[in-house]
Amino acid sequence: MISIDPQMEAALQTFFEESRDLLQDMESALLFMEESGADPERINAVFRAAHTIKGSAGLFGLEEVVRFTHCLENLLDRIRAGSTDLTPSRITLLLSCGDHIAEYLDKISVGAALDERFLAEDLRLLTALTEALGTTLPAPMSAPVLKSEARPGPEVIPPGSVKTGNWHISLRFGVDTFRDGMDPLSFLRYLEQIGEIVGLVTLTDSLPPLAQMDAESCYLGFEISFKSDADKSQIADVFDFVKDSSTVHILPAHSQIGAYLQLIQQLPEADQHLGEILVSVGSLTEEELQKALALQDVGNQDGQHRPLGAILIAQKMVQEPVVQGALEKQQQQREQQVAERQMLRVRAADLDHLVNLVGELVIASAANSLFAMQDGAEDRVESAAHVARLVEEIRDGALHLRMIDVAEVFQRFPRVVRDMARTLGKDIRLEISGEGTELDKSMAEKITDPLMHLVRNAMDHGIESAERRRALGKPVQGCINLHACHDAGGIIIEVRDDGGGLNREKILNKAMEKGLITSEQTLGDREIYALIFAPGFSTADQVSDISGRGVGMDVVRQNIEAIRGSIEIHSTPDVGSTMRIRLPLTLSIIDGFLVKLATDTFVIPAESVEECLEYPERQGVPGYMELRDQPLPLLHLAGVFRIDGEAGKRRNVIVVRHGQHRVGMVVGAILGNQQTVIKPLGKLFDQVPGISAVTILGNGDVAPILDISALIHGHVSPKHIH
């Protein structure tokens, strides 16, 4: 394994992070093209990702990664050039190569050895890549390239090239071109596939005397006037396999310089280097830029700093007016550049520490407001209120820093669905909606495994076989849908499928067999479906590697409830099922609604509160009150928590909702809203029903935070109360 200079360690970690992002982008692009067909833009993106990883790996001496990625890059280059088709089997191969590179990076990052299994997979993939590269290709791309020296000859410009809009190509083939298996004329024929050669001068100035000529050496050069709508990068790609051994200059006609200058001025105001500007408008290719930078580095080592623009002009890569225009644009960009960067990487631990400090600040602000009100000094009360508003803004800003797009959670599922569908022998597509919905990063990490299990179950148990779907008149291709949205101060994530739905009778029979229910009990559909969350419950006929192990759904519910969420099931026979997960926006700080029970203070999450009412003096049906001509079940919190001596003659009803259910919680006094810092319960109290966490009030008292989901669930379904 490699040995990295400690000073390079931070840069190496950044390389690992950025490479994993690039591999994820590669995977997304390949999966999209598998569904929608090859797309030149996405093929180029995949190629660029592999090229970037290879180049960066070389900087750190990661030769294994460079070797493997170079072979992958060769195949991608041929696909990009249209010489090789992007078939489903090749997409599978490319996806496997991406996985293999990711495993390379994982092993290198922890210093793990390359074991026999890994090396066997490495050999298998390299063999598959070699076989894919062995397909029939145009002559210019049929052999490897070896570096050699080439002598540039005098420039001969064909007549008319200055007056027309044609490209001017100055070409000097390397002396070893024939030995490398290349035919110079085949490049010219290939060039005509993207345009028209309107003028050509053959250069013979490099030819030695006849007696000294070597029949295996190439002495040819050409000056070409080329008419084409292709950009510079596409023309340069024609000579890709001789670029290292030959001299190739591609310049636009002088009549095109004005168009380049106009494009340069139209670039967005971003901080760009000279080379980046020229590449952006197409007057310089990425490879030409790298060569020019390498020449600049050599000059710097000799103590002679040469401006990049001067090198580009001297090497005939770009004309002087275009370089000058780019330099002027660069100066404009620097003058308008903002001081801060758009993106900044911050360690998750640092953000967590910041949020914890903000939480303590919220508690201190509440205490400050309380003491100000006790003093009764108007100026102090006003000042404390102002501080409280600022703290609230700081709280919201700190929490927003930890928010990520739910798309980051969903992005791993297209590959999961693709691979699992092949394993199951089913045709299943994945639809994703609700990108842009944000949730706390810590919550995103905790919800991934439950979602993975739900998706696996939907594919294995939900989506029927092709024969069954045909018999039901359904499309043969099944569909899994992942959807996210904001709802009532929280987040909803749904896993839907258009499969057969849950088997109601099978669940009932299995539940009675396990003694979870008796034959005398009458249960509604939701209560029956909720039985699948019982520990060890499974209706699978066979245990598989995908699902049906008899464990899982109970763990799914536990993991979701551990982050103050809930899950409910909706299912229709032969139509499909929906697993709906409700999550709070954040796990750290919430807006709380404070109520009093006798001398004790309790906190209700404000997101669950719909309205507050006065307790009715007269009730109709015991346990209910009438609210706008609708019965509202009442839940007396004093009775739930066995609190005697409820204070005050007046009682209040707090209407709370969770999902489709709502109840009226009967409390004593209403104390109003307050920012609430969530403190987890210790192991001794984490199983207390109806309490999800606690908070510290401004006066130092500890107030329980009510678990609205558990309280409503227990009140609506009494048999579930512990």
JOKAJO-V43648 format. One record per residue. N is the residue number from 1. RES is the residue in one small letter. PHI is phi in radians with two decimals (NA if undefined). NEAR is the number of other C-alpha atoms within 8 Angstrom. Layout:
n,res,phi,near
N,RES,PHI,NEAR
N,RES,PHI,NEAR
//
This chain:
n,res,phi,near
1,m,NA,5
2,i,-1.46,6
3,s,-2.09,4
4,i,-1.86,7
5,d,-0.98,6
6,p,-0.93,5
7,q,-1.20,5
8,m,-1.64,8
9,e,-1.05,9
10,a,-1.10,7
11,a,-1.13,7
12,l,-1.13,9
13,q,-1.10,9
14,t,-1.09,8
15,f,-1.05,9
16,f,-1.05,10
17,e,-1.11,8
18,e,-1.18,8
19,s,-1.16,9
20,r,-1.14,9
21,d,-1.10,8
22,l,-1.12,11
23,l,-1.14,11
24,q,-1.15,8
25,d,-1.11,10
26,m,-1.03,12
27,e,-1.07,11
28,s,-1.08,10
29,a,-1.14,12
30,l,-1.16,12
31,l,-1.15,11
32,f,-1.09,9
33,m,-1.23,11
34,e,-1.13,10
35,e,-1.44,6
36,s,-1.88,6
37,g,1.67,7
38,a,-1.07,9
39,d,-2.33,7
40,p,-0.95,7
41,e,-1.13,6
42,r,-1.28,11
43,i,-1.07,13
44,n,-1.09,9
45,a,-1.13,10
46,v,-1.12,13
47,f,-1.07,12
48,r,-1.09,8
49,a,-1.10,12
50,a,-1.10,12
51,h,-1.13,11
52,t,-1.15,8
53,i,-1.09,11
54,k,-1.07,12
55,g,-1.10,9
56,s,-1.18,9
57,a,-1.09,12
58,g,-1.11,10
59,l,-1.09,7
60,f,-1.73,8
61,g,1.24,7
62,l,-1.49,10
63,e,-1.11,8
64,e,-1.09,6
65,v,-1.16,11
66,v,-1.06,12
67,r,-1.04,8
68,f,-1.21,10
69,t,-1.17,13
70,h,-1.10,10
71,c,-1.13,11
72,l,-1.10,12
73,e,-1.09,11
74,n,-1.06,9
75,l,-1.15,12
76,l,-1.08,11
77,d,-1.12,9
78,r,-1.25,10
79,i,-1.14,12
80,r,-1.09,12
81,a,-1.37,8
82,g,1.46,7
83,s,-1.37,9
84,t,-2.30,11
85,d,-1.37,6
86,l,-1.60,8
87,t,-1.51,6
88,p,-0.97,7
89,s,-1.16,6
90,r,-1.29,8
91,i,-1.09,12
92,t,-1.04,8
93,l,-1.09,11
94,l,-1.14,9
95,l,-1.11,10
96,s,-1.13,9
97,c,-1.13,10
98,g,-1.06,11
99,d,-1.06,8
100,h,-1.17,10
101,i,-1.10,11
102,a,-1.05,10
103,e,-1.20,8
104,y,-0.93,9
105,l,-1.10,9
106,d,-1.07,8
107,k,-1.17,11
108,i,-1.15,10
109,s,-1.14,9
110,v,-1.90,6
111,g,1.24,7
112,a,-1.41,7
113,a,-1.34,6
114,l,-1.48,7
115,d,-1.33,6
116,e,-1.10,6
117,r,-1.07,6
118,f,-1.14,8
119,l,-1.14,9
120,a,-1.14,8
121,e,-1.16,9
122,d,-1.05,9
123,l,-1.14,8
124,r,-1.07,8
125,l,-1.23,11
126,l,-1.11,10
127,t,-1.12,8
128,a,-1.12,9
129,l,-1.13,12
130,t,-1.10,9
131,e,-1.12,8
132,a,-1.15,8
133,l,-1.33,8
134,g,-1.48,6
135,t,-1.27,7
136,t,-1.14,5
137,l,-2.32,8
138,p,-1.03,8
139,a,-0.90,9
140,p,-1.12,12
141,m,-2.04,8
142,s,-1.71,10
143,a,-2.54,9
144,p,-1.21,8
145,v,-1.95,9
146,l,-1.97,8
147,k,-1.28,6
148,s,-2.69,10
149,e,-1.51,8
150,a,-2.33,11
151,r,-1.69,8
152,p,-1.23,6
153,g,-1.74,9
154,p,-1.19,4
155,e,-1.35,6
156,v,-2.10,6
157,i,-1.65,8
158,p,-1.04,11
159,p,-1.02,6
160,g,1.57,6
161,s,-1.22,13
162,v,-1.38,10
163,k,-1.48,8
164,t,-1.79,8
165,g,-1.62,12
166,n,-1.36,12
167,w,-1.40,13
168,h,-2.00,14
169,i,-1.99,13
170,s,-1.84,13
171,l,-2.23,12
172,r,-2.20,14
173,f,-1.30,15
174,g,-1.22,15
175,v,-1.14,11
176,d,-1.69,12
177,t,-0.99,15
178,f,-1.15,11
179,r,-1.13,8
180,d,-1.40,10
181,g,1.47,9
182,m,-1.77,11
183,d,-2.00,10
184,p,-0.94,8
185,l,-1.17,6
186,s,-1.17,9
187,f,-1.17,12
188,l,-1.17,8
189,r,-1.14,8
190,y,-1.18,11
191,l,-1.05,11
192,e,-1.25,9
193,q,-1.28,7
194,i,-2.05,10
195,g,3.11,11
196,e,-2.28,10
197,i,-1.44,10
198,v,-1.75,8
199,g,-2.81,9
200,l,-2.63,10
201,v,-2.13,9
202,t,-1.53,8
203,l,-1.73,10
204,t,-2.15,8
205,d,-1.15,5
206,s,-1.55,9
207,l,-1.18,8
208,p,-1.43,6
209,p,-0.97,6
210,l,-0.95,5
211,a,-1.19,4
212,q,-1.71,6
213,m,-1.21,9
214,d,-1.92,5
215,a,-1.10,5
216,e,-1.61,7
217,s,-1.73,11
218,c,-1.89,11
219,y,-2.13,10
220,l,-1.50,11
221,g,-2.57,12
222,f,-2.41,12
223,e,-1.98,16
224,i,-2.18,15
225,s,-1.74,14
226,f,-2.16,13
227,k,-1.77,11
228,s,-2.87,9
229,d,-1.54,6
230,a,-1.18,8
231,d,-1.54,7
232,k,-1.08,11
233,s,-1.11,9
234,q,-1.16,8
235,i,-1.17,11
236,a,-1.09,10
237,d,-1.08,8
238,v,-1.05,10
239,f,-1.78,11
240,d,-1.03,7
241,f,-1.56,11
242,v,-2.22,11
243,k,-1.12,9
244,d,-1.42,10
245,s,-1.88,15
246,s,-2.22,13
247,t,-1.90,14
248,v,-2.24,10
249,h,-2.07,10
250,i,-2.15,12
251,l,-2.20,12
252,p,-1.34,12
253,a,-1.15,14
254,h,-1.05,8
255,s,-1.19,10
256,q,-1.62,9
257,i,-1.06,11
258,g,-1.03,7
259,a,-1.15,7
260,y,-1.15,11
261,l,-1.08,11
262,q,-1.16,8
263,l,-1.10,9
264,i,-1.08,13
265,q,-1.20,7
266,q,-1.47,6
267,l,-1.10,6
268,p,-1.13,4
269,e,-1.39,8
270,a,-2.23,6
271,d,-1.33,8
272,q,-2.23,8
273,h,-1.37,7
274,l,-0.96,11
275,g,-1.07,9
276,e,-1.10,8
277,i,-1.11,12
278,l,-1.18,13
279,v,-1.18,12
280,s,-1.05,7
281,v,-1.60,10
282,g,1.58,10
283,s,-1.47,12
284,l,-2.48,14
285,t,-1.56,11
286,e,-1.08,7
287,e,-1.19,6
288,e,-1.09,9
289,l,-1.08,11
290,q,-1.09,8
291,k,-1.12,8
292,a,-1.12,11
293,l,-1.14,9
294,a,-1.12,8
295,l,-1.11,9
296,q,-1.15,13
297,d,-1.09,8
298,v,-1.07,8
299,g,-1.11,11
300,n,-1.11,10
301,q,-1.16,7
302,d,-1.45,6
303,g,1.46,6
304,q,-2.05,7
305,h,-1.31,7
306,r,-1.91,9
307,p,-1.05,7
308,l,-1.04,11
309,g,-1.03,9
310,a,-1.12,8
311,i,-1.16,12
312,l,-1.08,12
313,i,-1.24,12
314,a,-1.11,7
315,q,-1.50,7
316,k,1.03,10
317,m,-1.54,12
318,v,-2.51,11
319,q,-1.27,10
320,e,-1.03,7
321,p,-1.07,7
322,v,-1.21,11
323,v,-1.09,12
324,q,-1.09,9
325,g,-1.11,10
326,a,-1.18,13
327,l,-1.11,9
328,e,-1.14,8
329,k,-1.13,10
330,q,-1.07,13
331,q,-1.12,8
332,q,-1.08,9
333,q,-1.15,12
334,r,-1.15,8
335,e,-1.17,6
336,q,-1.75,7
337,q,-1.15,9
338,v,-1.38,5
339,a,-1.26,4
340,e,-1.61,4
341,r,-1.39,6
342,q,-1.29,4
343,m,-2.23,4
344,l,-2.48,5
345,r,-1.40,4
346,v,-2.26,6
347,r,-1.14,6
348,a,-1.04,6
349,a,-1.11,6
350,d,-1.18,8
351,l,-1.14,12
352,d,-1.06,8
353,h,-1.10,8
354,l,-1.09,9
355,v,-1.13,12
356,n,-1.09,9
357,l,-1.14,8
358,v,-1.11,12
359,g,-1.05,12
360,e,-1.14,9
361,l,-1.13,9
362,v,-1.09,15
363,i,-1.11,13
364,a,-1.12,9
365,s,-1.15,13
366,a,-1.11,12
367,a,-1.13,12
368,n,-1.08,10
369,s,-1.13,13
370,l,-1.12,10
371,f,-1.16,8
372,a,-1.12,12
373,m,-1.20,10
374,q,-1.16,6
375,d,-1.23,6
376,g,1.35,8
377,a,-1.35,8
378,e,-1.06,6
379,d,-1.16,6
380,r,-1.19,10
381,v,-1.09,12
382,e,-1.14,8
383,s,-1.13,8
384,a,-1.12,12
385,a,-1.13,9
386,h,-1.13,8
387,v,-1.07,9
388,a,-1.08,12
389,r,-1.14,8
390,l,-1.15,8
391,v,-1.09,12
392,e,-1.09,10
393,e,-1.16,8
394,i,-1.10,9
395,r,-1.02,13
396,d,-1.08,8
397,g,-1.16,8
398,a,-1.15,12
399,l,-1.17,11
400,h,-1.12,7
401,l,-1.08,7
402,r,-1.62,10
403,m,-1.46,10
404,i,-2.25,9
405,d,-1.25,11
406,v,-1.07,14
407,a,-1.03,9
408,e,-1.17,8
409,v,-1.36,9
410,f,-1.30,10
411,q,-1.13,8
412,r,-1.45,8
413,f,-1.39,8
414,p,-0.96,11
415,r,-1.20,9
416,v,-1.06,8
417,v,-1.14,13
418,r,-1.04,10
419,d,-1.17,8
420,m,-1.23,10
421,a,-1.08,12
422,r,-1.17,9
423,t,-1.10,7
424,l,-1.40,7
425,g,1.26,6
426,k,-2.06,11
427,d,-1.72,10
428,i,-2.33,12
429,r,-1.93,10
430,l,-1.99,10
431,e,-2.00,8
432,i,-2.12,9
433,s,-2.49,8
434,g,1.64,9
435,e,-1.02,9
436,g,1.82,7
437,t,-1.25,11
438,e,-1.89,8
439,l,-2.55,13
440,d,-1.10,13
441,k,-1.02,9
442,s,-1.11,7
443,m,-1.24,11
444,a,-1.05,11
445,e,-1.15,7
446,k,-1.42,11
447,i,-1.59,10
448,t,-1.10,9
449,d,-1.11,8
450,p,-1.01,13
451,l,-1.10,9
452,m,-1.05,9
453,h,-1.17,12
454,l,-1.15,10
455,v,-1.14,11
456,r,-1.05,11
457,n,-1.08,11
458,a,-1.08,13
459,m,-1.30,13
460,d,-1.35,10
461,h,-1.73,8
462,g,-1.41,15
463,i,-1.23,13
464,e,-1.36,10
465,s,-1.20,7
466,a,-1.04,10
467,e,-1.13,7
468,r,-1.14,8
469,r,-1.16,12
470,r,-1.09,10
471,a,-1.10,7
472,l,-1.54,7
473,g,1.35,6
474,k,-1.61,7
475,p,-1.06,7
476,v,-1.08,9
477,q,-1.39,9
478,g,-1.41,14
479,c,-2.39,12
480,i,-1.93,15
481,n,-2.14,12
482,l,-1.85,13
483,h,-2.33,10
484,a,-2.35,13
485,c,-2.82,9
486,h,-1.53,9
487,d,-2.72,7
488,a,0.87,7
489,g,1.33,8
490,g,-2.37,11
491,i,-2.24,14
492,i,-2.00,12
493,i,-2.12,11
494,e,-2.04,12
495,v,-1.99,14
496,r,-1.93,12
497,d,-2.44,14
498,d,-1.82,14
499,g,-1.54,14
500,g,-1.47,13
501,g,1.39,13
502,l,-1.34,11
503,n,-1.49,7
504,r,-1.03,9
505,e,-1.19,6
506,k,-1.14,8
507,i,-1.13,13
508,l,-1.04,9
509,n,-1.08,8
510,k,-1.16,11
511,a,-1.15,12
512,m,-1.19,11
513,e,-1.09,7
514,k,-1.52,6
515,g,1.38,7
516,l,-1.32,7
517,i,-2.44,7
518,t,-1.98,7
519,s,-1.16,5
520,e,-1.39,4
521,q,-1.30,6
522,t,-1.93,4
523,l,-2.08,6
524,g,-1.41,6
525,d,-1.02,7
526,r,-1.12,9
527,e,-1.16,8
528,i,-1.20,12
529,y,-1.11,11
530,a,-1.17,10
531,l,-1.14,10
532,i,-1.22,11
533,f,-1.54,10
534,a,-1.19,9
535,p,-0.99,8
536,g,1.32,8
537,f,-1.39,14
538,s,-2.76,10
539,t,-1.84,8
540,a,-1.16,8
541,d,-1.32,5
542,q,-2.33,5
543,v,-1.48,9
544,s,-2.14,7
545,d,-1.27,5
546,i,-1.62,7
547,s,-2.81,10
548,g,1.48,12
549,r,-1.48,9
550,g,1.50,9
551,v,-2.30,11
552,g,2.45,9
553,m,-1.18,12
554,d,-1.19,13
555,v,-1.21,10
556,v,-1.00,12
557,r,-1.12,12
558,q,-1.06,8
559,n,-1.15,11
560,i,-1.24,16
561,e,-1.21,9
562,a,-1.16,7
563,i,-1.89,11
564,r,1.07,10
565,g,-1.91,12
566,s,-2.57,11
567,i,-2.37,10
568,e,-2.32,9
569,i,-2.08,11
570,h,-2.22,9
571,s,-2.55,10
572,t,-2.26,10
573,p,-0.95,9
574,d,1.11,9
575,v,-1.98,10
576,g,2.48,15
577,s,-2.31,16
578,t,-2.32,11
579,m,-1.75,12
580,r,-1.88,12
581,i,-1.83,12
582,r,-1.95,12
583,l,-2.28,12
584,p,-1.29,11
585,l,-1.19,9
586,t,-2.56,10
587,l,-1.85,10
588,s,-1.86,10
589,i,-2.36,11
590,i,-2.32,12
591,d,-1.49,11
592,g,-1.84,12
593,f,-1.99,13
594,l,-1.56,13
595,v,-2.30,14
596,k,-2.03,13
597,l,-2.17,15
598,a,0.97,11
599,t,-1.75,6
600,d,-1.75,7
601,t,-1.85,10
602,f,-2.16,12
603,v,-2.04,12
604,i,-1.85,13
605,p,-0.95,13
606,a,-1.06,10
607,e,-1.13,8
608,s,-1.58,11
609,v,-1.47,12
610,e,-1.71,8
611,e,-2.87,7
612,c,-2.11,8
613,l,-2.33,8
614,e,-1.44,8
615,y,-1.12,9
616,p,-1.20,6
617,e,-1.21,4
618,r,-2.04,4
619,q,-2.11,8
620,g,-1.48,7
621,v,-1.26,6
622,p,-0.98,5
623,g,1.51,7
624,y,-2.36,11
625,m,-2.33,12
626,e,-1.61,9
627,l,-2.23,7
628,r,0.88,4
629,d,1.16,5
630,q,-2.20,6
631,p,-1.27,8
632,l,-2.11,11
633,p,-1.13,10
634,l,-1.85,11
635,l,-2.15,10
636,h,-1.46,9
637,l,-1.13,10
638,a,-1.06,12
639,g,-1.28,7
640,v,-1.07,7
641,f,-1.75,6
642,r,0.95,6
643,i,-1.78,10
644,d,-1.62,6
645,g,1.20,5
646,e,-1.04,9
647,a,-1.31,9
648,g,1.52,8
649,k,-1.31,4
650,r,-1.63,8
651,r,-1.96,11
652,n,-2.20,13
653,v,-2.07,12
654,i,-1.79,13
655,v,-1.46,13
656,v,-2.11,13
657,r,-2.27,11
658,h,-2.46,10
659,g,1.12,6
660,q,-1.57,5
661,h,-1.79,7
662,r,-2.53,12
663,v,-2.43,12
664,g,-1.81,12
665,m,-1.54,12
666,v,-1.53,14
667,v,-2.28,15
668,g,-1.55,14
669,a,-1.42,12
670,i,-1.85,9
671,l,-1.72,8
672,g,1.73,7
673,n,-1.42,9
674,q,-2.81,9
675,q,-1.07,10
676,t,-2.20,12
677,v,-1.56,13
678,i,-1.44,11
679,k,-2.02,9
680,p,-1.18,7
681,l,-1.34,10
682,g,-1.27,6
683,k,-1.05,6
684,l,-1.18,6
685,f,-2.04,7
686,d,-1.26,8
687,q,-1.85,6
688,v,-1.20,6
689,p,-1.18,8
690,g,1.53,9
691,i,-2.10,10
692,s,-1.74,12
693,a,-2.94,11
694,v,-2.35,13
695,t,-2.47,12
696,i,-1.86,12
697,l,-1.44,11
698,g,-1.05,13
699,n,-1.53,6
700,g,1.63,7
701,d,-1.24,7
702,v,-1.70,8
703,a,-2.08,12
704,p,-1.20,12
705,i,-1.74,13
706,l,-1.28,13
707,d,-1.59,11
708,i,-1.08,12
709,s,-1.03,9
710,a,-1.17,9
711,l,-1.14,11
712,i,-1.17,12
713,h,-1.05,10
714,g,-1.20,11
715,h,-1.36,9
716,v,-1.29,6
717,s,-2.14,8
718,p,-0.96,8
719,k,-1.16,5
720,h,-1.59,7
721,i,-1.24,7
722,h,-1.39,3
//
